[in-house]
Amino acid sequence: QSIRSEMVATLMELGIPVEAHHHEVATGGQCEIDMRYQDLVTMADNVMYYKYVCKNVAARHGKVVTFMPKPLYQDNGSGMHVHFSLWKNGKPLFAGNKYAGMSEMGLYAIGGLLKHAKALCALCNPTTNSYKRLVPGYEAPVNLVYSSRNRSAAIRIPMYSENPKTKRIEFRCPDSSCNPYLAFSAMVMAAIDGIQNKIHPGDPMDKDIYKLSAEEYETIRSAPASLEEALDDLESDHEFLLKGDVFTADVIHYWVKY
């Protein structure tokens, strides 16, 4: 607790606002520190500072911090849940009167994320260890569905507040072995693809996924089971990333190759 507080204080001194911190469910001193939202590049910068600060504050106390997605077998892994929203002229575009207070645009964004989720994993979960975390039974988001309350869903819509300014999407698949600049950009491109092509995400999955019948469960798509599978998905589904030259074919080619 005191080391975690020192990490938070150091981040604040560096001008990085922190909203909350708490112990998480896994053993071995698993902690969560939540940074306040910023624009995309600033937030990616802050992720890099965050890892640097946590590792160095821990080292000062003779401890080691790991950001491995699944450091301990048969224990909960560590994700990097990414909350994001789109705004225009100071207005939140994801707030509306559809499911869970979302706008139609917000639902289309979810549709794009779900459609491209498998390819996104190649950028958001880029290590072999990433796929040891994405397994059923440890609150990990293996199911490519959305919900306002289901923690095993890949996309959750947080419901902490009625304020439209807090309306956002939480993509729960990524882990902190990723490059945040690539991961955040890819997520936004998937959301934009959903919006431009009006990809509806279908019905939310609010039932307990563990209590579904075999027939119901069969219809749910799952996150890739391995890095190899995710890279195959990226190879076959990356057109959405090339729009506006945000990513180039070269970047995708060499990412897969490496």
Summary of the structure (lengths in Angstrom):
residues: 258
radius of gyration: 18.0
end to end distance: 38.8
largest distance: 52.9
contacts: 801
relative contact order: 0.14
helix: 45%
strand: 13%
